[in-house]
Amino acid sequence: MNIGSNGNANGELDNPQGVAVDSSGNIFVADTNSNRIQKFDSNGNYISQFGTSGNDPGQMQYPFKLTIDSTGNIYVVSSQRVQKFDSTGNFILLIPGGNYDNNQLTYPCGVAVTTAGHILITDSFPFSIRDGCVLPGGAITVKDTLFGV
């Protein structure tokens, strides 16, 4: 099966770097140079997209990794941060990055979600896997370094 062709129109891809499949078999692609996530059905037919270029919550700069949790929420790694969207692409939350300290990511490069809902994020500096948590009141923090420095 081929999905998309080269370009920037709906259903076309420009340097795709990440892919994930939801429980219904829909295929989500991180269309990196187009700063968006595109959704295709299990046969590779275009359905929809979300994301625009920018640095505000819900916007993306070169998304390159994504994963989908058991409830269909989509987690996207782009431009030193991780964002969570619902299954239709509505923005839910932002785990910020870009500055090294105990409460922010530095250079996130991958994301996964455990069955318990923990957001595991690989951070290329300080070379670790970190646990992004939602705190009471909805604040986001990077709680623990699970593995690494």
Salt bridges, closest charged atoms under 4 A:
ASP31 OD2 - ARG36 NE 2.68
ASP123 OD2 - ARG130 NH1 3.17
ASP131 OD2 - HIS118 ND1 2.97
ASP144 OD2 - LYS143 NZ 3.64
